[in-house]
């Protein structure tokens, strides 16, 4: 059965439809043939029995009268041997008996016909005796005795045998009629059952064949829709027929090729983005260096030697941490040393407007973070928040653990961001279409985190205009 199902599944749509038509056509053709054959067979049997009964009736009625009369005419001399019809009657009777033997199917009637043949043989013997007596010249009395005691008795027995034959033929005919009626009723019931079965089979095929065609196509449509939406982690494995199997293999091969190409493109994009970020860092450091050197020159001219020494030391520490032996990922502790050097330098430059506070718990020190992540955010807080607000400002850097994530927050009490502008910044990062320099810096930091740790990490921004801004950096937390 399993092999038949597998063979059926390997068939083409056209072959399945032809096979279904054949399944319907075979019973439709065979059943009428069966009915016609049985009707013909019963009808022939019925007709043979009627013919047998009619022939037997005519024989029983005419033979005794004709044979007895012909014998009497021969004995009394009204007819010569040559004119007599006795041999003709016996020959005709033998032929009729032989025909009845071929028609009748009753064993009892066949035995009766055998007896009739014996009676006809006896009649032939009696006839020969009468003829012999006539040839001898006299023996009228002997011939009359044969006629009365032998011939008439045998013809009477013949008539009796044929009457019994007719009786049993009619009885069999009535039985055959009952059987024929029962057969007709059974045939009608069988016809109803068969055609009900055919109707059920038609309904099943009416459902199964379209389903066998539409279901694979519906699944194919769902798979292609998913592929069109960018989901390439799907496969199409349907073996309902030869065409669908070929289409399934082709589609799965195409999806595998697309996944392979996407992997290659993604790898190249990651490499390209990292190169862009490294280029951006290389551009930030010289810009910061120029400004810091200008500040050192200004302090040296003003005679602030201690501040010069302190700023040069912080600058040296800043660039040492920036290089960090070429590593792209550092610990939060190392990143804090880097940002502390940056803030010390900036505080010397903007000591009248800048205060800062760093409060990061030690449990976050070993967590990993992309190098130079916090510095661009602190720089934004300084240049876009505090410098645009009258009076002094404060930058607070704090941290906490939440839901297996390390969260570092850079908070300032600067001018803040308007709701419209905040929406533009968030949309630029979410939709990955930064168009302005300040948004581009935030976008780069966010993308670097997501590239290194996954889509669930990155930065979030919360700001209230004229009150301040808070930027949260979210990276994985390493449990101790």
N, C-alpha and C positions, 0 to 999 in steps of 0.2 A: 504493500500500500504506500509505504514511504517512497519507494522508487517511482511509483506512478505519479505521486504528488510532485516529486522532483522533475520528472519528465514533463508534467503539465506546466510547471513553472518555467521550463526552458523553452516552451512553445512561444511563437510570435502571437501578437494580438489577432491577426487574420486566422492563424491556425486554431486558436482557441474558439473563435466565433464559428469557424467551419465545424469544429468538433462538437460544439453545442448544437448546431443545426442537425448534425448527424445523430446525436443522441435523441433528439426529438423526432427525427424522420424515421428511424428504425422501428420504434413501436407503432408509429402512425401507419407504416406500410405493412408490417407483419400482422398486426391485429386484424385488419380487413381480410387479408389472405387467409388467416386462420378461420375467421368466421365464414367466409365463402366456401372454404374447403369442407368444413363440417356441415354446413347447410347443404352443399351439393351431395356429400356422402349420405346424409340422412335422407335427403329427398330421393336419391337413387335407390336406396334400400327400401324406402316406402313404396316407390313406384314398382320395383321388382316384386314386392309382396302382393301388391294389388294385381299386377299382371298375372302372377302365379295363381292367385285366387280365381281370377276370371277364367283363365285357361282351364284350370281344374274343374270349375263349375260347368263349363260348356262340355268338357270331356265326360263328366259323370252323367250329365243329362242325355247326351246323344249317343254315346258309344253302346250302352246296353241295348237300347231300342234298335239301333241300326244293325249291330252284330247279330242279335237274336233273329231279327227279321231276315237278314241275308242268309243266315244258316238254314232257316226254315225253307226259304225259296229254293236253296240248293238241294235240300233233302227231298222235297216234293217234286222236283224236276222242272220247276218254272224257270230256273236259270242253270246254265251249264257251269262247269268249273271255270272255264275261260271268262264267262260273263260275271261270275261272282266277284264281289268287292271285299271278300273276307281278308285276303292278303293285304289289300290296300288299307283296310281299317286297322289291321294289326301293325303294319309298318308305320302308319300315321300315329297310332297310339304309342308305339315305341319311341318315335321321335319326340312326341310331347312329353313323355316320361323323362327322357334324357334331358330335354330343355328345363323341365321342372327341377331336376336334380341340380342343375347348374345355378338355378335362381334361388332355391330355398336355402336357408341357413340353419333351419331346425334339424337337429339330429334325429328326432322322432319321425319327422316327415320324410327324411331321407330313408329311414328304415321302411316306412310305409311304401315309398316308391320302389324300394327293392322287392317288397312283396307283390306290388303291382306288376313288376317285370316278370316275376315267377308266374303270376296268373296269366299274363299274356303268353308266356311260353306254353302253359298248359292248354290255352285256347288254340294255340298253333298245333299242338299235338292232337287235340280233339278234332280240329278241322281236317288234319291229314287222315285221321281214321275214317271220318265220314267220306272223304274223297276216295279212299281205298275201297270202302264198302260199295260206293257207287260204281266204281270200276269193275267190281266183281259181278254186278248186274242186279242183284236183289239184296237184301239186308235193310229194307225200309224200317222194319221194327227196331233193328239195332241202332240205326241212325237216329230215330226218334228218341230212343232211350238215351243215347249220348246227348242229344240236344236238350232233353228235359232234365236229365240227372247231372249232367256235367257242364254243358255250355251255359245254361241259364244260371246255374248256381255260381259258376266262376264269374260271369258278368255281374251277378248280384254282389259278389264279394268285391269285384273291382269298383262298383259304384259305392259300396260301403267304405272301402279304403279311401276313395277320393272325397267322400263326404267328411270323413275324419280329417283328411288332409286339409280340406277347406276350413273346417272348424278350427284347427290349430293354427292355420295361417292367419285366419281372422283374429284369433286370440293374440297371436304374435303381433299382428298389425295394430291391435288396440294397445298392446304394451309398448310397441314402438311409438305410437302416437303419444302415449303418456310420457315416454322418455323424451320424445321430440319437444313436447310442451315444456317439460322440466328443463331440457337443454336450452330452449328459447328463453325461459325465465332466467336461467343461470347466465346465459349469454348477455341478456340485458343488464343484469346486475354486474357482470364482469366488465361490460362496456362502460357502465357508469363509473366503476372503480378505476378502470384504466384511464378513462378520459379525465377523471378527477385527479389521478396521479400525474397525467400529462399536464393538466392545468397547473398543478402544484409545481411540477418541474419547470414549466414555462415561467411561472412567477419567480421561482428560485433563480433560474438562469437570467431572467429579466433584471433581478437584483444583483446577482453575483458578477455577471459579465461587465455591466457598467461600473460596478464597484471595483472590479479588478483593473479597469482602465483608469477610473477617476481617482481612486485612493493613492496609487503611486504618483499621479500627477499632482494631487493636492500636497502630498508630502514633499515632492520636488519643488512645488511653489513655495512652501514654507521654508525649505532649506535655502532656495535662491533669494527669498526675502531677507533671511538672516544674513546671507552673504552680502546682499546689497546694502544692508545696514552696517556692515563692517564686522560682523561676527563670523570669523573664519574657524572657530572651534567646533564646527558642525561637520557631519558626514551624512551621506545618502546611501543607505544600504538596503535596497529593495530588490528582490529577485523574483518578481511576479511573472515576468516574461523576458524573452530574449532582448527586446528593444530596451526595456527598462534596466536590465542588467548592464547592457552596454553603456547606457546613459549614466547609470550609477557609477560605474568605474571611471568614466570620462570626467564626471563632475567631481568626484573625490580626488582624482589626479590634478584637476584644475585648482581645487581648493588647496591641496598640498603645495602646488607651485606658487600660488598666491601667498600662502603663509611663508614660504621660503623667501620670496621676493620682499615681503613686508619685513621679515627679520633682517634681511640685508639692508633695506632702506632705513629701518629703525637704528641699526648699528651705525650706519653712516651719519644719520642725523645726530645721534648722541655724540659721536666724535666731533661733528661740526659745531655743535652747541658748546661742547667743552672747549674747543679751540676759540670760539667767540668769547666765552667767559674769561679764559686766560688772557686773551687780548685786552678785554675790558680792564682786568686787574693791572695789566702792564701799563694801561693808560692812566689809571687812577693814581698809582704810586708816583710817577713823575709830577703830576699836577699837585699832589699833596706835598711832595718834596720841595717844589719851587716855592710854595707859600710858606713852608716851615723855614726854609733857608732865608727867605725875606725877613721873617720874624726874628731869626737869630741875628742877622745883620743889624736889624733895627735895635735889638737889645744890646748888641756889642757897641754900637755907636752911642747908646744911652748909658753905657758903663755898667750894665746889669750882668756882671760876669757870672754870678752864681746861677742866675736864670739861664744864661747861655749854656753853662755846663750841664745844668739839669735838662734843658731842652735837647741838647746834643745827645745826652745819654738816652733820653726817651726816644729820640729819633733813631738812634742806633738799635735800641731794643725793638722798636716798631718794625724796622726793616729786617732785623734778624728773624723775628717771628713771621714776617711776610714770606721770607724765603723758606724757612723751616725745612731745609734739606729737600726741597722740591715736592713735599707731600701735599696732596690735594685735600685730604681729610685729616683733621686734627681733633684733639679732645677739647671739650668746652673750657677746661682749665687753661689750655694753651691759647685758645681764642680770647679768653678774658685777659690774659697777660698782654696780648696784642692790642686789645681795645683800651686797656688801662694806659698803655704807652701813648696811644692816639689821643685819649682824653686829657692826659697830662700836658701834651703839647698844645692842644686846643685851649685848655684852660689858661695856659700861659698867654696865649694870643688873645683870648676873650675873657680874661679874669674878671672883668667888671660885669659881665652878663651871664657867665656860665658856672653852674655848679653841677656836680655829678655824684652819684651814689651807686655802688655795685654791691648787690646782696644775692649771691648765688649759693645755695646749699651745697655742701661737699658731695652729697649723693649724686649730683649731676656732673661732677668734675671729669669722670671717666667716659661720659657719653660722647659720641662722635658727632662732628659737625663739619660741613665744608669750610675750608679755610677762607678767611675774609668774608664771613657772612654777616657778622654783627656790625662791623665797621661802616659799611654803606648805609645801614639803617640809623646808626648813631649820627652819621654825617647828615642824613636827611633831617633828623630831629633838630640838629644844630642850625643848619642853613635854611630849612623851610619852616621850622617851627619857632625856635627861640629867637633867631636874628630878626624875624619879621614881627616880633612882639616887643613893645616898649618895656623897658626895664629888664631885670635879670630873669634867668630861666634855669630850670633844673632838669637833668636827665637821670632817670633811675633805671638801673638794669637789675632785674630780679629773676628768680627761677623757681620752678616747682615741678613735681611729678604728678601726672594725671593720666589715668587709663593707659599705663605702660608707655607713656610719651613724656619726653623731657621738654618742658616749655620755658623758653627764655623770653622775657618781655622787656622791650625798650620803650619806656614811657617818658614823655616830656610834657611840660605845662606851657607849651608854646601857643601859637595863634590857632592851631587846630586846622581842620579841613571842613569846608562847607559840605552839606549832604550831596549836592550835585557833583562836586568835584570828587568826593569819596566814591560815589557810584561809578564815575568815569575810571578811577584808578582800579577799583575792584573788577569792573568789566574788562579792563585792559589785561589784567592778570588771568582772569578766568577764561576769556576768549582767546588769549595768547596773541593779541594784536596791539602791543604797546606802540604808541605813536609819539610820545613825548619823553624827554630825557629823564625826568624824575620818575615817571612810570616805568621806563625801561630799566632803571636801576633796581626797583622793587621786583619787576618781572624776572630779571636775571637771577636775583637771589632766590626767589621762589622756585624757578625752574631748576637751578643747581641742586636744591634740596630734593626736589621730586625726582630728578634724574638719578641721584645717588641712593635715595632711600625708598622711593615709591610714591604713588599718587596721593596716599592718605596724609602725607606730610607736606610741609611748606610754611607759608606765613599767612597770618590774618591781620587785618587792620581795623581798628576801632577808633573813631575820632569824634570830638564835639567841637564845633567852631567856637573860638575864643576861649576854650578851656584846655585843650591839649589833645595829644594823639598817643595811642598805644599800639605798638606792632609786636605780635607774638610770633616767635620762631618755634616751630614744632618739629622735633626730631625723635627717633626711637630712643627709649630709655633702656640701659643695660642694668638689669637687677643685680645687686651685689650678692 
